[in-house]
Amino acid sequence: CMEQHPRDMAVYRARLLAAKVLEAKGDMKQAEAYLQENLNEQLLTPASKEWRESLFALGELLYTQRRYADAIARLEEAVARYPAAHQTLEARYLIAAAMRQRAIELRSTLDQEPSEAVRKEHAEQARSLFEKSLAQFRAIQQTLGDRDSQEMTALDKVILRNARFAIGDLH
């Protein structure tokens, strides 16, 4: 589809599916390129399903690659644009987890930083990210904790469990 019919509307769905397959095969660079193509395409708008799914998928891919700052930015954009989307809860969880991981990264480099000013700046950034992460995990716990366990999906239950452990770890 992408090669033989590059102007067909189905190419956007094909890129999204190809990105998922490439991610599963470990070709993160090409997977990211396909998702970026969908997001940068002039004919595809944020109102389209493929654009929305590409944005969420890109955020998840960046998280998987441990590119936490980039993942946070993309996932926050996705959550802000599509607060009612079915991917939003998982995206909120990934934002909180990425903030926590980015804070851990910053904190782990403090001893190696020769500049006192940079050390203080990184320490403050880490503290802020830990606080934001904790607030996100608490919000997720409250959202899911209010649901009947019979209504929760398996993913919801995993997210709730992990959010509770993260809250305990961040205290």
Backbone torsions as a table, in degrees:
resi	resn	phi	psi	omega
1	CYS	NA	-47.3	-176.6
2	MET	-68.1	-34.1	-178.8
3	GLU	-85.2	-43.6	-173.9
4	GLN	-88.0	-23.4	-178.1
5	HIS	-134.6	60.1	-173.7
6	PRO	-64.9	-15.8	-179.6
7	ARG	-100.1	-1.6	179.7
8	ASP	-76.4	146.2	179.6
9	MET	-63.5	-22.7	-179.7
10	ALA	-69.2	-14.0	-178.4
11	VAL	-63.4	-30.7	-179.1
12	TYR	-68.2	-43.4	176.4
13	ARG	-66.2	-39.2	179.5
14	ALA	-62.6	-42.0	178.0
15	ARG	-63.1	-41.1	179.7
16	LEU	-62.6	-46.2	178.6
17	LEU	-66.4	-40.7	178.6
18	ALA	-63.0	-38.9	178.5
19	ALA	-61.5	-41.3	179.0
20	LYS	-64.8	-41.1	179.0
21	VAL	-66.4	-44.6	179.9
22	LEU	-63.7	-37.8	176.5
23	GLU	-61.9	-44.7	179.1
24	ALA	-62.8	-30.7	179.3
25	LYS	-86.3	-5.2	177.0
26	GLY	92.9	4.4	179.0
27	ASP	-91.8	74.8	-175.2
28	MET	-66.0	-35.6	-177.3
29	LYS	-63.1	-47.5	-179.8
30	GLN	-71.4	-35.9	176.8
31	ALA	-60.2	-45.8	178.6
32	GLU	-62.8	-39.8	-180.0
33	ALA	-61.4	-42.5	178.8
34	TYR	-64.2	-42.1	179.5
35	LEU	-66.0	-41.1	177.7
36	GLN	-63.3	-38.8	177.8
37	GLU	-58.6	-44.4	178.4
38	ASN	-62.6	-42.1	-177.8
39	LEU	-71.8	-27.0	-178.6
40	ASN	-94.1	-7.3	-177.5
41	GLU	-65.4	131.2	-179.2
42	GLN	-65.4	-36.9	-175.0
43	LEU	-80.7	-16.5	-179.4
44	LEU	-97.4	127.7	-177.1
45	THR	-110.5	162.3	177.1
46	PRO	-59.7	-16.6	178.4
47	ALA	-76.6	-14.8	-176.9
48	SER	-82.9	150.4	179.4
49	LYS	-62.2	-40.9	-177.9
50	GLU	-66.0	-37.6	178.7
51	TRP	-66.0	-47.2	179.2
52	ARG	-58.6	-49.1	-178.3
53	GLU	-65.4	-34.3	177.3
54	SER	-65.8	-39.3	179.6
55	LEU	-65.5	-47.3	177.1
56	PHE	-62.3	-43.8	-178.8
57	ALA	-63.3	-38.7	179.0
58	LEU	-65.3	-42.4	177.1
59	GLY	-59.8	-43.6	178.4
60	GLU	-65.1	-41.1	179.2
61	LEU	-62.3	-44.3	179.0
62	LEU	-63.2	-38.7	176.6
63	TYR	-62.5	-45.5	179.6
64	THR	-59.1	-34.4	179.7
65	GLN	-82.0	0.8	-178.9
66	ARG	64.9	29.1	174.1
67	ARG	-96.6	71.4	-167.2
68	TYR	-63.2	-42.4	-179.4
69	ALA	-62.8	-43.1	178.3
70	ASP	-66.3	-40.6	179.7
71	ALA	-62.7	-43.3	179.5
72	ILE	-58.8	-46.7	-178.2
73	ALA	-61.1	-47.0	-178.6
74	ARG	-68.2	-43.0	-179.0
75	LEU	-68.7	-37.7	176.4
76	GLU	-64.4	-38.5	175.6
77	GLU	-61.6	-44.3	-179.6
78	ALA	-62.4	-45.7	-179.8
79	VAL	-64.4	-40.4	179.6
80	ALA	-66.5	-40.4	-179.4
81	ARG	-73.9	-36.9	-171.5
82	TYR	-129.6	65.0	-175.9
83	PRO	-64.3	-21.8	-178.5
84	ALA	-99.8	2.5	-179.0
85	ALA	-67.4	150.8	-178.9
86	HIS	-65.8	-19.8	-179.9
87	GLN	-85.7	-6.8	-170.8
88	THR	-63.9	-43.1	-179.1
89	LEU	-61.6	-46.3	178.7
90	GLU	-64.2	-37.7	178.0
91	ALA	-63.8	-41.1	177.6
92	ARG	-62.0	-40.8	176.8
93	TYR	-62.7	-44.7	179.9
94	LEU	-65.4	-34.7	175.9
95	ILE	-61.0	-49.3	-179.7
96	ALA	-61.3	-43.9	-179.8
97	ALA	-66.4	-39.3	179.1
98	ALA	-66.7	-39.6	177.0
99	MET	-61.8	-43.4	179.0
100	ARG	-62.5	-46.4	-179.4
101	GLN	-66.0	-39.6	178.5
102	ARG	-64.6	-39.4	177.7
103	ALA	-63.4	-41.4	177.7
104	ILE	-62.3	-42.9	177.3
105	GLU	-59.3	-48.4	-179.4
106	LEU	-59.9	-45.6	-178.5
107	ARG	-64.1	-35.3	-177.5
108	SER	-71.8	-18.4	-179.1
109	THR	-96.1	-2.1	-176.1
110	LEU	-59.2	-42.1	-177.7
111	ASP	-67.0	-25.8	-177.0
112	GLN	-89.2	-11.0	-177.6
113	GLU	-81.3	119.4	-178.1
114	PRO	-73.0	-26.1	-176.5
115	SER	-87.7	125.1	178.6
116	GLU	-62.7	-39.7	-179.3
117	ALA	-63.6	-41.7	179.1
118	VAL	-68.4	-39.6	177.2
119	ARG	-59.0	-44.9	179.5
120	LYS	-63.8	-42.0	179.6
121	GLU	-63.2	-45.1	179.4
122	HIS	-67.1	-37.6	177.6
123	ALA	-63.4	-40.8	178.5
124	GLU	-67.7	-41.3	177.1
125	GLN	-61.4	-43.5	179.4
126	ALA	-62.5	-46.5	179.3
127	ARG	-58.5	-44.9	-180.0
128	SER	-63.1	-42.7	179.0
129	LEU	-66.2	-39.0	176.0
130	PHE	-60.7	-43.9	179.8
131	GLU	-64.2	-44.3	179.0
132	LYS	-64.6	-40.1	178.6
133	SER	-61.8	-46.2	178.9
134	LEU	-60.0	-43.5	178.8
135	ALA	-62.2	-40.7	178.7
136	GLN	-64.7	-46.2	179.6
137	PHE	-62.2	-39.9	177.9
138	ARG	-63.9	-40.7	179.0
139	ALA	-64.0	-40.2	177.9
140	ILE	-64.9	-43.5	178.9
141	GLN	-60.9	-42.0	179.8
142	GLN	-66.0	-44.2	179.4
143	THR	-59.4	-49.4	-177.6
144	LEU	-78.6	-30.9	179.7
145	GLY	-66.0	-24.0	178.8
146	ASP	-80.8	-11.2	-178.4
147	ARG	-86.0	151.2	172.8
148	ASP	-71.0	132.6	-176.8
149	SER	-60.3	-25.1	178.3
150	GLN	-69.6	-26.4	-178.6
151	GLU	-86.7	-14.5	-175.7
152	MET	-78.6	140.4	174.7
153	THR	-80.1	170.2	177.2
154	ALA	-61.4	-38.9	178.4
155	LEU	-64.7	-42.1	177.1
156	ASP	-57.5	-42.7	-179.0
157	LYS	-65.9	-39.2	177.7
158	VAL	-66.2	-44.5	179.6
159	ILE	-61.3	-44.5	179.0
160	LEU	-62.1	-46.6	178.7
161	ARG	-59.6	-48.2	-178.4
162	ASN	-65.8	-36.6	177.5
163	ALA	-63.6	-41.6	178.8
164	ARG	-63.1	-42.9	177.9
165	PHE	-65.4	-40.2	179.7
166	ALA	-63.7	-39.6	178.1
167	ILE	-61.2	-45.2	177.7
168	GLY	-61.6	-39.1	-179.7
169	ASP	-70.0	-33.0	-177.1
170	LEU	-82.7	-10.1	178.3
171	HIS	-78.4	NA	NA
